[in-house]
Amino acid sequence: MFNRESLLEPFVGEDREIAARILDLAELAYKYNRPEHGDFLDPHGQKVALEVVRWLKGFIFRLNGGYKTAERKRLSLIPDYFFADDTDSPVVALQVEGDFRFTKAAHRDVLGSLMSLGLRREKVGDILPVQEGCQILLAAEIADFVETNLTRIKGVPVEAKSIELEQLAVEPEQVKPIRATVASLRLDAVAAVGYGLSRSKMAVEIKGQKVRLNWQPVSNPALPVKKGDVLSIRGRGRVVIEDILGTTRKGRQSILLVRYR
């Protein structure tokens, strides 16, 4: 069907593991003549997956996170003789509600409660805060288990119930273009402009591995960045380097950033 080793050759480390899982998925779809759905992938993993599937023949592929702008998405490989639109969604949503007036539950608290049930992180998609609790995107195959067994988050009793994807409380993205000049195209300089921090404070954030470059954690403030790179900090949105506009008379780099929140 395909040359596995040839397709894996360009990838190393974690990227090779992701690529191998995608090929495993393709082999199952081919062997059993049915759609197969992978685990949730972050945006970098999605990029790796798409680099693999473009070489696979006989499949339709979909990335689905439950809503258009989801960060974490599942890859579906569907034999091309199937009607892709008739395939059940591999992602479902649960609404989780409790009395959080006196105890605030952060993203990590929700995720911790899910992991305490014995779940793998790869089966959990985005977690959206709502006034009464949160909405959780999950792999369809574990949704019933979570609905039955998720009873507490940070000590607060909760009730989980299935909802339609159309009921997700997805806030529209706020988009802010930023034109600026920087001394150089270093990560700390560009990220400082994008997030409105001093360069020294941003360097501390980077060294603490709180900043991701193209969805990968980094710790070197001096890393060079380029057009198309994506910077992200959890809870503070992402910044895309939209364009490098050239050098000013004073030798600084003129840049156009777009910040999404």
Backbone as CSV, one residue per row, in Angstrom:
resi,resn,N_x,N_y,N_z,CA_x,CA_y,CA_z,C_x,C_y,C_z
1,MET,0.832,-1.212,0.000,0.000,0.000,0.000,0.866,1.261,0.000
2,PHE,1.895,1.296,0.868,2.848,2.405,0.872,4.145,1.916,1.499
3,ASN,5.220,2.623,1.196,6.530,2.281,1.743,6.690,2.994,3.081
4,ARG,6.497,2.257,4.159,6.472,2.854,5.485,7.794,3.535,5.835
5,GLU,8.896,2.851,5.637,10.189,3.408,6.019,10.534,4.652,5.212
6,SER,10.149,4.659,3.940,10.413,5.821,3.105,9.633,7.037,3.599
7,LEU,8.390,6.820,4.012,7.568,7.920,4.493,8.035,8.439,5.853
8,LEU,8.603,7.551,6.668,9.059,7.954,7.999,10.440,8.609,7.984
9,GLU,11.179,8.420,6.896,12.577,8.858,6.840,12.795,10.338,7.182
10,PRO,11.910,11.269,6.736,12.188,12.694,7.023,11.970,13.100,8.483
11,PHE,11.367,12.226,9.280,10.960,12.613,10.628,11.896,12.031,11.683
12,VAL,12.089,12.782,12.760,12.920,12.318,13.867,12.193,12.596,15.185
13,GLY,12.616,11.898,16.233,12.093,12.150,17.572,10.590,11.992,17.677
14,GLU,9.946,12.946,18.369,8.504,12.882,18.571,7.739,12.985,17.259
15,ASP,8.280,13.729,16.307,7.610,13.842,15.004,7.533,12.480,14.318
16,ARG,8.582,11.675,14.460,8.562,10.337,13.863,7.510,9.457,14.532
17,GLU,7.348,9.611,15.853,6.322,8.847,16.560,4.928,9.223,16.076
18,ILE,4.698,10.521,15.881,3.404,10.973,15.364,3.171,10.415,13.963
19,ALA,4.177,10.525,13.108,4.052,10.031,11.740,3.775,8.527,11.726
20,ALA,4.435,7.780,12.610,4.221,6.335,12.670,2.787,6.010,13.072
21,ARG,2.239,6.796,14.013,0.850,6.556,14.432,-0.132,6.837,13.286
22,ILE,0.172,7.830,12.474,-0.692,8.133,11.326,-0.654,6.987,10.325
23,LEU,0.519,6.420,10.112,0.623,5.282,9.188,-0.074,4.052,9.757
24,ASP,0.008,3.856,11.077,-0.753,2.767,11.708,-2.240,2.933,11.430
25,LEU,-2.700,4.174,11.521,-4.112,4.481,11.275,-4.493,4.133,9.833
26,ALA,-3.625,4.509,8.906,-3.885,4.223,7.491,-3.937,2.718,7.235
27,GLU,-3.046,1.968,7.874,-3.042,0.511,7.694,-4.328,-0.114,8.207
28,LEU,-4.834,0.382,9.342,-6.099,-0.135,9.879,-7.268,0.204,8.959
29,ALA,-7.305,1.443,8.461,-8.392,1.850,7.567,-8.386,1.016,6.297
30,TYR,-7.189,0.723,5.790,-7.065,-0.078,4.573,-7.442,-1.542,4.832
31,LYS,-6.972,-2.079,5.961,-7.205,-3.487,6.268,-8.677,-3.790,6.521
32,TYR,-9.350,-2.906,7.272,-10.727,-3.184,7.680,-11.764,-2.416,6.868
33,ASN,-11.311,-1.663,5.862,-12.230,-0.932,4.976,-13.225,-0.085,5.761
34,ARG,-12.691,0.757,6.654,-13.558,1.590,7.482,-12.800,2.867,7.862
35,PRO,-13.529,3.907,8.227,-12.859,5.114,8.717,-12.137,4.837,10.030
36,GLU,-10.988,5.447,10.210,-10.232,5.346,11.456,-9.899,6.754,11.952
37,HIS,-9.928,6.903,13.269,-9.722,8.219,13.869,-8.548,8.172,14.835
38,GLY,-7.631,9.118,14.692,-6.470,9.171,15.560,-6.748,9.931,16.845
39,ASP,-5.706,10.091,17.643,-5.811,10.853,18.882,-5.818,12.346,18.581
40,PHE,-6.146,13.138,19.603,-6.052,14.587,19.461,-4.585,14.987,19.297
41,LEU,-4.370,15.930,18.405,-3.034,16.455,18.139,-3.028,17.966,18.361
42,ASP,-1.914,18.480,18.894,-1.763,19.928,18.962,-1.436,20.437,17.558
43,PRO,-1.386,21.762,17.337,-1.160,22.259,15.976,0.126,21.749,15.322
44,HIS,1.193,21.572,16.105,2.418,21.031,15.500,2.193,19.594,15.050
45,GLY,1.533,18.793,15.883,1.230,17.414,15.499,0.352,17.346,14.266
46,GLN,-0.583,18.276,14.156,-1.445,18.323,12.970,-0.615,18.597,11.717
47,LYS,0.363,19.477,11.856,1.231,19.788,10.716,1.999,18.553,10.270
48,VAL,2.528,17.803,11.232,3.240,16.557,10.909,2.289,15.576,10.224
49,ALA,1.069,15.435,10.779,0.099,14.501,10.210,-0.222,14.844,8.758
50,LEU,-0.390,16.125,8.472,-0.718,16.528,7.104,0.449,16.295,6.146
51,GLU,1.680,16.404,6.655,2.840,16.106,5.818,2.871,14.629,5.431
52,VAL,2.322,13.777,6.308,2.284,12.336,6.019,1.149,12.005,5.060
53,VAL,-0.061,12.487,5.361,-1.230,12.033,4.604,-1.220,12.531,3.161
54,ARG,-0.455,13.558,2.871,-0.447,14.029,1.482,0.190,13.007,0.534
55,TRP,0.907,12.027,1.114,1.514,10.975,0.301,0.650,9.719,0.241
56,LEU,-0.448,9.685,0.974,-1.293,8.495,1.026,-2.385,8.578,-0.029
57,LYS,-2.538,7.521,-0.790,-3.542,7.466,-1.845,-4.753,6.654,-1.367
58,GLY,-5.925,7.027,-1.851,-7.135,6.242,-1.569,-7.859,6.653,-0.309
59,PHE,-7.469,7.801,0.277,-8.103,8.243,1.510,-8.589,9.682,1.393
60,ILE,-9.680,9.957,2.098,-10.081,11.326,2.404,-9.638,11.569,3.841
61,PHE,-9.113,12.747,4.138,-8.714,13.011,5.522,-9.402,14.260,6.046
62,ARG,-9.657,14.258,7.332,-10.312,15.372,8.009,-9.596,15.649,9.327
63,LEU,-9.490,16.912,9.700,-9.046,17.303,11.034,-10.250,17.895,11.753
64,ASN,-10.572,17.347,12.919,-11.802,17.734,13.611,-11.515,17.930,15.092
65,GLY,-11.807,19.140,15.585,-11.653,19.408,17.013,-12.960,19.739,17.690
66,GLY,-14.066,19.646,16.940,-15.384,19.950,17.494,-15.897,21.309,17.081
67,TYR,-14.968,22.232,16.768,-15.354,23.546,16.240,-14.196,24.073,15.400
68,LYS,-14.492,25.037,14.564,-13.561,25.449,13.513,-12.204,25.871,14.040
69,THR,-12.182,26.658,15.113,-10.917,27.229,15.592,-10.302,26.427,16.733
70,ALA,-10.721,25.183,16.916,-10.169,24.349,17.989,-8.655,24.234,17.838
71,GLU,-7.959,24.226,18.967,-6.508,24.074,18.935,-6.119,22.616,18.755
72,ARG,-6.775,21.720,19.505,-6.460,20.302,19.434,-7.498,19.611,18.533
73,LYS,-7.004,18.800,17.589,-7.905,18.162,16.628,-7.496,16.707,16.394
74,ARG,-8.489,15.905,15.992,-8.246,14.508,15.626,-8.178,14.387,14.112
75,LEU,-7.268,13.542,13.648,-7.197,13.235,12.219,-8.041,12.005,11.933
76,SER,-8.929,12.111,10.951,-9.702,10.966,10.484,-9.218,10.585,9.085
77,LEU,-8.985,9.307,8.879,-8.660,8.784,7.556,-9.835,7.936,7.094
78,ILE,-10.410,8.324,5.961,-11.637,7.710,5.474,-11.384,7.160,4.077
79,PRO,-11.613,5.847,3.848,-11.467,5.327,2.478,-12.275,6.164,1.504
80,ASP,-11.704,6.452,0.336,-12.308,7.446,-0.548,-13.598,7.001,-1.216
81,TYR,-14.017,5.746,-0.986,-15.315,5.322,-1.521,-16.436,5.518,-0.497
82,PHE,-16.093,6.027,0.690,-17.100,6.380,1.692,-17.608,7.796,1.413
83,PHE,-18.825,8.063,1.851,-19.325,9.433,1.863,-18.853,10.068,3.165
84,ALA,-17.858,10.934,3.058,-17.221,11.473,4.264,-18.218,12.192,5.160
85,ASP,-19.202,12.872,4.557,-20.164,13.634,5.357,-21.105,12.741,6.145
86,ASP,-21.170,11.459,5.787,-22.042,10.531,6.501,-21.330,9.841,7.665
87,THR,-20.048,10.137,7.837,-19.280,9.522,8.916,-19.543,10.244,10.233
88,ASP,-19.832,9.481,11.280,-20.091,10.087,12.588,-18.890,10.884,13.067
89,SER,-19.153,11.976,13.764,-18.076,12.797,14.290,-17.288,12.022,15.342
90,PRO,-15.952,12.041,15.260,-15.136,11.365,16.273,-14.949,12.201,17.527
91,VAL,-15.536,13.406,17.541,-15.392,14.326,18.667,-16.773,14.643,19.229
92,VAL,-16.917,14.535,20.535,-18.179,14.886,21.194,-17.891,15.882,22.314
93,ALA,-18.956,16.527,22.785,-18.808,17.560,23.811,-19.611,17.197,25.048
94,LEU,-19.024,17.486,26.207,-19.720,17.357,27.484,-19.781,18.721,28.154
95,GLN,-20.935,19.023,28.752,-21.067,20.201,29.599,-20.915,19.733,31.035
96,VAL,-19.984,20.335,31.760,-19.716,19.946,33.149,-20.071,21.131,34.045
97,GLU,-21.018,20.914,34.955,-21.510,22.013,35.786,-21.377,21.679,37.269
98,GLY,-21.086,22.697,38.055,-20.978,22.573,39.500,-21.051,23.950,40.138
99,ASP,-21.021,23.990,41.438,-21.087,25.265,42.153,-19.671,25.794,42.369
100,PHE,-19.213,26.599,41.421,-17.846,27.121,41.464,-17.811,28.582,41.929
101,ARG,-18.823,28.994,42.691,-18.847,30.382,43.175,-17.701,30.674,44.128
102,PHE,-17.291,29.668,44.889,-16.278,29.899,45.925,-14.950,29.202,45.629
103,THR,-14.948,28.343,44.620,-13.724,27.634,44.232,-13.568,27.743,42.721
104,LYS,-12.506,28.363,42.295,-12.257,28.517,40.868,-11.467,27.319,40.342
105,ALA,-11.930,26.771,39.246,-11.246,25.625,38.629,-10.574,26.079,37.341
106,ALA,-9.278,25.985,37.292,-8.522,26.362,36.103,-8.453,25.190,35.130
107,HIS,-7.912,25.464,33.952,-7.752,24.438,32.922,-7.026,23.213,33.474
108,ARG,-5.943,23.441,34.224,-5.149,22.323,34.747,-5.941,21.496,35.761
109,ASP,-6.880,22.130,36.477,-7.693,21.397,37.443,-8.650,20.436,36.731
110,VAL,-9.265,20.922,35.660,-10.165,20.079,34.873,-9.387,18.916,34.264
111,LEU,-8.240,19.247,33.682,-7.415,18.212,33.054,-6.942,17.204,34.097
112,GLY,-6.574,17.675,35.278,-6.135,16.771,36.340,-7.227,15.811,36.756
113,SER,-8.463,16.290,36.849,-9.582,15.414,37.212,-9.820,14.352,36.144
114,LEU,-9.660,14.740,34.882,-9.820,13.770,33.796,-8.711,12.725,33.825
115,MET,-7.469,13.166,34.051,-6.354,12.223,34.089,-6.480,11.264,35.275
116,SER,-7.100,11.739,36.362,-7.272,10.873,37.541,-8.230,9.722,37.270
117,LEU,-8.998,9.836,36.190,-9.893,8.739,35.793,-9.151,7.675,34.983
118,GLY,-7.861,7.912,34.748,-7.070,6.948,33.983,-7.054,7.232,32.489
119,LEU,-7.488,8.426,32.095,-7.523,8.770,30.673,-6.148,9.224,30.191
120,ARG,-5.913,9.066,28.917,-4.708,9.617,28.288,-5.005,11.017,27.782
121,ARG,-4.014,11.901,27.878,-4.191,13.288,27.433,-4.622,13.332,25.979
122,GLU,-4.169,12.387,25.191,-4.452,12.384,23.759,-5.921,12.143,23.430
123,LYS,-6.713,11.742,24.416,-8.148,11.516,24.200,-8.982,12.747,24.556
124,VAL,-8.311,13.802,25.003,-9.004,15.017,25.441,-8.636,16.169,24.510
125,GLY,-9.656,16.872,24.021,-9.428,18.019,23.160,-9.402,19.314,23.947
126,ASP,-10.003,20.342,23.396,-10.021,21.643,24.062,-10.966,21.620,25.273
127,ILE,-10.696,22.487,26.214,-11.549,22.684,27.389,-11.973,24.147,27.391
128,LEU,-13.282,24.394,27.311,-13.804,25.751,27.204,-14.477,26.158,28.509
129,PRO,-14.075,27.272,29.109,-14.719,27.709,30.348,-16.109,28.278,30.077
130,VAL,-17.056,27.976,30.944,-18.370,28.609,30.939,-18.685,29.018,32.372
131,GLN,-19.726,29.806,32.562,-19.999,30.376,33.876,-20.215,29.302,34.937
132,GLU,-20.905,28.221,34.586,-21.243,27.188,35.567,-20.160,26.127,35.715
133,GLY,-19.149,26.139,34.851,-18.130,25.092,34.888,-17.292,25.109,33.623
134,CYS,-17.477,24.106,32.764,-16.697,24.053,31.531,-17.366,23.137,30.520
135,GLN,-16.905,23.233,29.304,-17.287,22.308,28.239,-16.015,21.603,27.784
136,ILE,-16.103,20.286,27.637,-14.928,19.479,27.327,-15.153,18.756,26.010
137,LEU,-14.187,18.868,25.107,-14.203,18.109,23.857,-13.442,16.815,24.082
138,LEU,-14.051,15.704,23.688,-13.491,14.388,23.964,-13.557,13.490,22.740
139,ALA,-12.680,12.477,22.716,-12.817,11.412,21.743,-14.134,10.687,22.009
140,ALA,-14.901,10.450,20.958,-16.243,9.894,21.111,-16.249,8.591,21.895
141,GLU,-15.196,7.799,21.759,-15.183,6.469,22.376,-15.058,6.501,23.898
142,ILE,-14.706,7.637,24.475,-14.579,7.685,25.938,-15.632,8.583,26.584
143,ALA,-16.497,9.197,25.769,-17.429,10.195,26.297,-18.379,9.604,27.335
144,ASP,-18.942,8.431,27.082,-19.879,7.833,28.027,-19.196,7.549,29.371
145,PHE,-17.957,7.077,29.306,-17.207,6.790,30.531,-17.011,8.062,31.346
146,VAL,-16.609,9.148,30.675,-16.374,10.401,31.384,-17.685,10.949,31.945
147,GLU,-18.745,10.873,31.165,-20.034,11.386,31.622,-20.481,10.683,32.897
148,THR,-20.175,9.412,33.018,-20.584,8.630,34.189,-19.646,8.844,35.374
149,ASN,-18.346,8.976,35.110,-17.359,8.906,36.192,-16.755,10.232,36.624
150,LEU,-16.933,11.294,35.844,-16.413,12.595,36.264,-17.413,13.205,37.246
151,THR,-17.102,13.144,38.507,-18.035,13.602,39.552,-17.490,14.755,40.384
152,ARG,-16.187,15.038,40.291,-15.600,16.135,41.064,-14.490,16.811,40.279
153,ILE,-14.394,18.111,40.435,-13.270,18.889,39.921,-12.822,19.816,41.034
154,LYS,-11.579,19.682,41.458,-11.004,20.479,42.547,-11.881,20.416,43.801
155,GLY,-12.409,19.223,44.050,-13.211,19.004,45.249,-14.662,19.405,45.130
156,VAL,-15.043,20.029,44.019,-16.425,20.478,43.827,-17.218,19.387,43.106
157,PRO,-18.367,18.962,43.659,-19.208,17.979,42.950,-19.686,18.554,41.619
158,VAL,-19.606,17.750,40.578,-20.032,18.204,39.253,-20.916,17.151,38.594
159,GLU,-21.662,17.610,37.620,-22.474,16.716,36.795,-22.113,16.963,35.343
160,ALA,-21.835,15.888,34.627,-21.475,15.984,33.210,-22.624,15.467,32.356
161,LYS,-22.900,16.184,31.271,-23.956,15.733,30.367,-23.548,16.044,28.928
162,SER,-23.982,15.197,28.025,-23.657,15.367,26.613,-24.413,16.560,26.026
163,ILE,-23.730,17.332,25.183,-24.370,18.433,24.464,-23.999,18.343,22.986
164,GLU,-24.769,19.006,22.147,-24.454,19.066,20.729,-23.275,20.014,20.511
165,LEU,-22.502,19.761,19.471,-21.360,20.630,19.183,-21.809,22.067,18.898
166,GLU,-23.032,22.204,18.404,-23.554,23.543,18.120,-23.786,24.346,19.398
167,GLN,-23.799,23.679,20.558,-24.024,24.365,21.829,-22.728,24.839,22.490
168,LEU,-21.609,24.626,21.848,-20.339,25.043,22.426,-20.278,26.563,22.561
169,ALA,-19.753,27.009,23.682,-19.639,28.445,23.959,-18.302,28.952,23.423
170,VAL,-18.197,29.010,22.117,-16.948,29.431,21.476,-16.971,30.938,21.298
171,GLU,-16.041,31.617,21.945,-15.966,33.065,21.804,-15.277,33.418,20.487
172,PRO,-15.792,34.423,19.788,-15.125,34.835,18.547,-13.710,35.324,18.836
173,GLU,-12.789,34.956,17.959,-11.404,35.370,18.153,-11.256,36.875,17.984
174,GLN,-10.461,37.481,18.864,-10.103,38.885,18.722,-8.786,38.968,17.959
175,VAL,-8.778,39.748,16.919,-7.604,39.848,16.055,-7.062,41.267,16.122
176,LYS,-5.771,41.379,16.413,-5.140,42.703,16.532,-3.862,42.737,15.698
177,PRO,-3.836,43.514,14.601,-2.585,43.676,13.848,-1.637,44.615,14.596
178,ILE,-0.361,44.292,14.549,0.653,45.087,15.253,1.804,45.375,14.284
179,ARG,2.017,46.646,14.011,3.183,47.067,13.216,4.228,47.625,14.171
180,ALA,5.452,47.193,14.019,6.493,47.637,14.942,7.853,47.463,14.294
181,THR,8.878,47.976,14.985,10.253,47.712,14.569,10.989,47.072,15.742
182,VAL,11.920,46.188,15.430,12.720,45.514,16.452,14.187,45.588,16.045
183,ALA,15.056,45.496,17.049,16.493,45.579,16.766,16.959,44.391,15.936
184,SER,16.346,43.222,16.177,16.702,42.024,15.422,15.534,41.052,15.474
185,LEU,15.574,40.036,14.640,14.500,39.046,14.584,14.769,37.907,15.572
186,ARG,15.093,38.305,16.804,15.230,37.339,17.885,13.850,37.052,18.476
187,LEU,13.708,35.854,19.011,12.436,35.461,19.611,12.004,36.417,20.712
188,ASP,12.928,36.772,21.629,12.522,37.618,22.755,12.082,39.002,22.298
189,ALA,12.745,39.547,21.285,12.406,40.885,20.800,11.031,40.902,20.140
190,VAL,10.786,39.928,19.279,9.518,39.885,18.542,8.362,39.532,19.478
191,ALA,8.572,38.543,20.355,7.518,38.138,21.286,7.173,39.270,22.250
192,ALA,8.177,40.056,22.671,7.930,41.176,23.576,6.980,42.185,22.943
193,VAL,7.183,42.467,21.664,6.288,43.383,20.949,4.894,42.772,20.826
194,GLY,4.841,41.496,20.475,3.549,40.848,20.256,2.685,40.768,21.498
195,TYR,3.319,40.581,22.655,2.559,40.410,23.892,2.602,41.635,24.799
196,GLY,3.236,42.717,24.351,3.242,43.950,25.112,4.033,43.892,26.407
197,LEU,5.152,43.152,26.391,6.017,43.057,27.562,7.385,43.649,27.241
198,SER,8.163,43.917,28.279,9.543,44.327,28.035,10.335,43.118,27.538
199,ARG,11.423,43.395,26.851,12.245,42.307,26.318,12.831,41.460,27.444
200,SER,13.204,42.095,28.550,13.787,41.339,29.667,12.763,40.409,30.313
201,LYS,11.528,40.901,30.477,10.483,40.044,31.051,10.150,38.884,30.109
202,MET,10.124,39.156,28.810,9.837,38.084,27.858,10.950,37.043,27.865
203,ALA,12.192,37.489,28.029,13.303,36.536,28.092,13.128,35.577,29.264
204,VAL,12.645,36.095,30.402,12.384,35.235,31.570,11.289,34.219,31.243
205,GLU,10.235,34.674,30.565,9.136,33.772,30.174,9.660,32.652,29.271
206,ILE,10.518,33.028,28.344,11.048,32.041,27.396,11.943,31.033,28.115
207,LYS,12.823,31.535,28.981,13.717,30.637,29.716,12.933,29.687,30.617
208,GLY,11.748,30.125,31.054,10.883,29.266,31.865,10.029,28.333,31.036
209,GLN,10.269,28.301,29.712,9.555,27.438,28.765,8.043,27.690,28.786
210,LYS,7.672,28.943,28.979,6.252,29.302,28.914,5.831,29.732,27.514
211,VAL,6.821,29.943,26.643,6.553,30.379,25.276,6.787,29.212,24.320
212,ARG,5.891,29.088,23.357,6.058,28.063,22.325,6.296,28.730,20.977
213,LEU,7.205,28.154,20.225,7.490,28.613,18.872,7.031,27.517,17.915
214,ASN,6.054,27.857,17.080,5.437,26.863,16.186,4.970,25.649,16.980
215,TRP,4.388,25.953,18.160,3.736,24.989,19.037,4.698,24.064,19.755
216,GLN,5.997,24.373,19.691,6.992,23.587,20.400,7.610,24.429,21.515
217,PRO,7.755,23.876,22.739,8.360,24.656,23.822,9.814,24.981,23.517
218,VAL,10.224,26.204,23.834,11.601,26.647,23.604,12.099,27.345,24.866
219,SER,13.411,27.455,24.975,13.983,28.091,26.171,15.102,29.062,25.844
220,ASN,15.361,29.275,24.560,16.454,30.150,24.143,15.904,31.475,23.603
221,PRO,16.053,32.585,24.347,15.517,33.871,23.884,16.122,34.362,22.575
222,ALA,17.312,33.856,22.230,18.012,34.357,21.045,17.645,33.619,19.763
223,LEU,16.710,32.674,19.836,16.339,31.940,18.631,15.861,32.895,17.544
224,PRO,16.276,32.695,16.294,15.778,33.549,15.211,14.357,33.140,14.813
225,VAL,13.563,34.129,14.434,12.213,33.842,13.955,12.082,34.390,12.536
226,LYS,11.025,33.940,11.852,10.855,34.325,10.445,9.374,34.482,10.121
227,LYS,9.105,34.968,8.947,7.736,35.138,8.478,6.989,33.805,8.541
228,GLY,5.770,33.836,9.064,4.945,32.637,9.148,5.049,31.908,10.466
229,ASP,6.056,32.229,11.286,6.195,31.560,12.585,5.026,31.951,13.499
230,VAL,4.687,31.011,14.387,3.598,31.228,15.346,4.173,31.175,16.755
231,LEU,3.932,32.220,17.534,4.332,32.270,18.933,3.075,32.100,19.776
232,SER,3.178,31.372,20.880,1.993,31.181,21.717,2.386,31.066,23.181
233,ILE,1.511,31.589,24.037,1.640,31.481,25.486,0.265,31.089,26.006
234,ARG,0.201,30.001,26.785,-1.096,29.535,27.268,-1.810,30.644,28.039
235,GLY,-3.073,30.851,27.676,-3.882,31.857,28.342,-3.734,33.260,27.784
236,ARG,-2.761,33.444,26.873,-2.542,34.777,26.318,-2.635,34.808,24.801
237,GLY,-3.119,33.735,24.230,-3.322,33.714,22.786,-2.044,33.452,22.010
238,ARG,-2.130,33.689,20.716,-0.978,33.429,19.842,-0.684,34.655,18.991
239,VAL,0.551,34.735,18.561,1.014,35.832,17.713,1.630,35.216,16.455
240,VAL,1.155,35.660,15.303,1.680,35.181,14.026,2.540,36.277,13.403
241,ILE,3.732,35.898,12.970,4.588,36.842,12.253,4.084,36.890,10.811
242,GLU,3.253,37.884,10.559,2.563,37.973,9.268,3.512,38.360,8.137
243,ASP,4.436,39.287,8.439,5.346,39.728,7.371,6.584,40.400,7.976
244,ILE,7.687,40.287,7.250,8.909,41.038,7.554,9.001,42.117,6.485
245,LEU,8.893,43.383,6.887,8.680,44.468,5.930,9.960,45.144,5.466
246,GLY,11.098,44.726,6.003,12.357,45.317,5.560,13.089,46.034,6.687
247,THR,14.172,46.699,6.324,15.044,47.369,7.294,14.833,48.880,7.231
248,THR,14.719,49.483,8.400,14.549,50.944,8.454,15.889,51.646,8.249
249,ARG,15.837,52.959,8.159,17.069,53.743,7.976,18.019,53.592,9.162
250,LYS,17.452,53.295,10.318,18.280,53.126,11.514,18.730,51.681,11.711
251,GLY,18.451,50.832,10.720,18.932,49.454,10.779,18.054,48.499,11.573
252,ARG,16.850,48.930,11.922,15.933,48.050,12.645,15.052,47.283,11.658
253,GLN,14.515,46.156,12.119,13.644,45.337,11.287,12.191,45.765,11.482
254,SER,11.531,46.075,10.389,10.118,46.434,10.434,9.289,45.157,10.251
255,ILE,8.320,44.932,11.157,7.558,43.684,11.141,6.063,43.965,11.263
256,LEU,5.271,43.037,10.748,3.817,43.043,10.920,3.421,41.765,11.638
257,LEU,2.843,41.919,12.822,2.373,40.786,13.609,0.856,40.804,13.650
258,VAL,0.268,39.631,13.853,-1.173,39.546,14.107,-1.349,38.740,15.378
259,ARG,-2.012,39.371,16.376,-2.243,38.684,17.639,-3.689,38.209,17.700
260,TYR,-3.856,36.931,18.058,-5.179,36.316,18.175,-5.414,35.983,19.650
261,ARG,-6.631,36.337,20.134,-6.985,36.005,21.510,-8.398,35.461,21.547
